[in-house]
Amino acid sequence: MSIILGIDPGSRFTGYGVIKQNGRQFEYLGSGCIKALSQGDDLGSRLQTIFTGVSEIIRQFNPDQFAIEQVFMAKNPDSALKLGQARGAAIVAATNNSLVIAEYSARQIKQAVVGTGAADKSQVQHMVKSILKLPATPQADAADALAVALCHAHSFSAIAKLAGQATKTVRRRLR
């Protein structure tokens, strides 16, 4: 059993999603957005809000795994830089709580949850709602964060399965 915190970083809205994985079963624990808008245009204050918010979520849910979306190259380099800084604030919060960081591209996340790396936000929201058996469609940033957590769960399970098969192969060779 694992508790996974997924983060969809943003300099104004950072989505978070927390799930519990028990084998192939997923349980929704919580999700939402850290809103860094109230701090105006002061980037330092917004990054502090993200750091504090992620730290509080970690204290509240006590995850043992942390996954975050990678920076993609946007049309606007300034936007990509701010996104990277928001990711950094979230990553520092995770590192301060001794969590190992897993990173996934937007394409990997969409592929894991929807089945195609070209999925749009509404498709991601629909599949997250379906997989986690939610009564309502989550807000876009929260759904993206839950998708990050689900992607990590699938990836981590696949790696563990491969590691288990490798161990079985080694044991057979040792006999």
Phi and psi in degrees as a GROMACS rama.xvg file:
@    title "Ramachandran Plot"
@    xaxis  label "Phi"
@    yaxis  label "Psi"
@TYPE xy
-133.256  147.413  SER-2
-109.447  123.407  ILE-3
-116.828  128.972  ILE-4
-102.869  120.605  LEU-5
-105.693  140.887  GLY-6
-126.419  131.272  ILE-7
-110.664  97.3649  ASP-8
-73.9835  149.474  PRO-9
-162.974  148.193  GLY-10
-76.7547  -16.7762  SER-11
-110.94  -40.7382  ARG-12
-130.932  120.535  PHE-13
-112.271  116.054  THR-14
-82.2928  147.495  GLY-15
-135.264  148.974  TYR-16
-146.201  135.972  GLY-17
-124.806  127.348  VAL-18
-129.894  157.646  ILE-19
-110.474  130.638  LYS-20
-112.401  128.412  GLN-21
-130.925  97.1206  ASN-22
65.7156  -121.298  GLY-23
-96.704  5.38544  ARG-24
-98.0782  139.08  GLN-25
-121.114  139.674  PHE-26
-126.209  129.711  GLU-27
-74.4144  128.647  TYR-28
-109.11  -33.7142  LEU-29
172.889  159.951  GLY-30
-163.378  168.02  SER-31
164.124  -160.915  GLY-32
-131.364  140.45  CYS-33
-93.9354  114.958  ILE-34
-95.6061  114.901  LYS-35
-103.206  21.0139  ALA-36
-78.445  -31.6959  LEU-37
-63.025  -14.4179  SER-38
-87.5888  5.74506  GLN-39
73.1965  -146.151  GLY-40
-96.6884  8.73584  ASP-41
-75.1124  103.072  ASP-42
-60.0254  -40.4918  LEU-43
-58.3566  -42.7431  GLY-44
-66.8206  -38.4004  SER-45
-65.3958  -41.0331  ARG-46
-65.1963  -36.9177  LEU-47
-63.1293  -40.8667  GLN-48
-62.5698  -42.041  THR-49
-64.4194  -47.9975  ILE-50
-58.2628  -48.4775  PHE-51
-64.4502  -41.9289  THR-52
-63.6446  -46.478  GLY-53
-65.2127  -40.0742  VAL-54
-60.2672  -41.1569  SER-55
-67.1729  -40.2394  GLU-56
-63.216  -39.8744  ILE-57
-63.6405  -43.2322  ILE-58
-63.3123  -39.979  ARG-59
-68.7051  -45.9019  GLN-60
-100.856  -15.9178  PHE-61
50.2732  56.4252  ASN-62
-69.3736  155.325  PRO-63
-106.982  -3.69674  ASP-64
-138.026  146.349  GLN-65
-134.049  127.526  PHE-66
-131.59  143.766  ALA-67
-142.102  148.315  ILE-68
-74.9015  138.9  GLU-69
-72.2524  161.359  GLN-70
-74.3581  135.32  VAL-71
-106.797  156.308  PHE-72
-81.3607  107.569  MET-73
-83.5469  168.428  ALA-74
-65.4541  -31.813  LYS-75
-102.717  111.374  ASN-76
-59.204  -32.8728  PRO-77
-64.0968  -39.4661  ASP-78
-64.9313  -41.4474  SER-79
-64.1633  -38.2115  ALA-80
-65.0136  -45.3403  LEU-81
-63.8557  -38.838  LYS-82
-62.1975  -42.2337  LEU-83
-62.6303  -37.3996  GLY-84
-69.5446  -38.1412  GLN-85
-63.9864  -41.8496  ALA-86
-59.2371  -43.4287  ARG-87
-59.0974  -42.1514  GLY-88
-62.618  -42.3272  ALA-89
-68.0333  -40.1661  ALA-90
-65.9256  -39.7621  ILE-91
-63.7623  -39.7504  VAL-92
-60.4803  -43.2001  ALA-93
-66.3704  -43.9836  ALA-94
-64.4843  -38.6064  THR-95
-63.2939  -20.5176  ASN-96
-105.023  19.9884  ASN-97
60.9153  30.5364  SER-98
-93.755  139.184  LEU-99
-79.4397  139.084  VAL-100
-95.8208  129.315  ILE-101
-115.426  136.41  ALA-102
-122.203  140.462  GLU-103
-136.164  143.736  TYR-104
-76.4941  159.89  SER-105
-57.9989  -38.7699  ALA-106
-64.4089  -42.9182  ARG-107
-62.5909  -41.5544  GLN-108
-64.771  -48.4211  ILE-109
-63.6415  -39.8377  LYS-110
-61.4643  -43.94  GLN-111
-67.6784  -35.3938  ALA-112
-95.0752  -41.4746  VAL-113
-101.867  -29.6063  VAL-114
104.082  -3.99851  GLY-115
-143.539  136.416  THR-116
-73.3046  -7.26415  GLY-117
-102.117  15.0419  ALA-118
-63.8554  150.875  ALA-119
-96.2839  173.769  ASP-120
-59.0436  -38.8707  LYS-121
-66.3451  -35.4654  SER-122
-66.7029  -40.5391  GLN-123
-63.4327  -46.0076  VAL-124
-58.8295  -44.8059  GLN-125
-61.4654  -46.7124  HIS-126
-68.504  -37.7997  MET-127
-61.6265  -45.2418  VAL-128
-59.1868  -43.1956  LYS-129
-68.7178  -48.6764  SER-130
-62.7095  -41.5323  ILE-131
-92.2419  1.35687  LEU-132
54.1963  48.6115  LYS-133
-82.4203  146.541  LEU-134
-73.3651  -22.2189  PRO-135
-140.149  161.078  ALA-136
-73.7404  126.363  THR-137
-70.4262  154.981  PRO-138
-57.9882  151.579  GLN-139
-54.6874  -48.833  ALA-140
-66.917  -38.3472  ASP-141
-67.1334  -41.291  ALA-142
-62.6005  -41.0013  ALA-143
-62.6139  -40.3639  ASP-144
-67.0939  -41.044  ALA-145
-62.7945  -36.1166  LEU-146
-64.9449  -37.9627  ALA-147
-60.5147  -45.9319  VAL-148
-62.5287  -43.0235  ALA-149
-64.6869  -41.0638  LEU-150
-59.0514  -45.2611  CYS-151
-62.8799  -42.6064  HIS-152
-58.748  -44.9234  ALA-153
-66.1972  -44.3737  HIS-154
-66.1326  -44.3808  SER-155
-64.3464  -40.2318  PHE-156
-64.1397  -40.8699  SER-157
-64.7115  -41.5748  ALA-158
-65.5822  -43.7309  ILE-159
-62.3465  -39.6228  ALA-160
-64.1487  -44.6656  LYS-161
-63.387  -40.3584  LEU-162
-63.388  -39.9701  ALA-163
-63.5872  -40.6096  GLY-164
-66.5944  -38.6026  GLN-165
-64.9505  -39.109  ALA-166
-64.0951  -42.2107  THR-167
-61.9764  -40.9253  LYS-168
-63.696  -43.7369  THR-169
-63.4553  -42.8457  VAL-170
-61.7876  -41.1954  ARG-171
-63.4069  -39.2741  ARG-172
-68.8738  -30.4404  ARG-173
-74.8153  -20.3258  LEU-174
